[in-house]
Amino acid sequence: MPVSSRLADYYRDTEPKALEVFLALQHKMTGPEKIAAVFQMNEMLWELAESSVRQQYPQARDREVFLRMAGIPYARDRD
């Protein structure tokens, strides 16, 4: 599948004007700014996953939450 086709599918639910603004902002970013944005998104996703673990296991201490977070990529049962 061509890259442009994959991108079109990825952004299919985005308003054309919003996509235009988003892509213009991305284009203006420097390399270091893009890398910083990736790290910020990674941190946000980590915090979201951690809050989900804490919600599922409200009695869990920090160590247990950490271990459950570490095991997420390797979980066999995703139900």
N, C-alpha and C positions, 0 to 999 in steps of 0.2 A: 504494500500500500504506500503510495507516495506521501511524503511528509506533509504537503499542503492538504491532502485529503484527511490525514490524521488530525491535523490542526483544526480543520473545518469541523470535524466531528467533535473534537474536544471543546470547541467554543460554540457549538450549535445552539445552546440555550442563552447565549449572551447577546444583548442588544448590539446591533452593528455600531452605533455611535460609542457605546461604552467600550466595545472591543477596540475601536479605533483609538480612543484615548488611552486605554491600557497599553496597547502596543506602542504608541508614541512615547509613553513614559518609559517603557522598557527599553526602547531604542536609545533614549537620551541618557540612560544610566551608564556609568562607567563600569568597568570590570569589577573593581573592588565593591562598588555599590550593589552590583548584582549578587556577588558572593555574600555580602552582608545580609541581603534580603533572603537568600536561601537559608542562612543560619537563623535568622529571625523566624522564618516559617517553620523550620525544624524545631526550634524551641517552643513555638506555639503548639505544634502538633504533639510534642512530648508532654506538654502541660495538659493538653486535652486528653490524651491517653491516660495520664496519671490521675486526672480527676475522675475518669471513668472507672479506673481500678479502685480508687478510694470510695466511689459510690457503690460499687459491687461488693466491696469488703470494708465496710465502715469501721470495723474493730481492728483492722490491720495497722500494725505499727509501720514506721518508715522503712525498716529493713524488709519487711514482707512486701510492701508496695514496690520497693526497688527490685526485689527478686521477681515479682510478678511482671513488672515492666520489662525486665531483662528476658523473660521467657516468652513474651508476646510473639516475637518473630518466629519462634520455634513451636508454638502451640499446635498440637495435632487436632484438637477438637475446637472448632471455631463457633460452635452453637451459642 
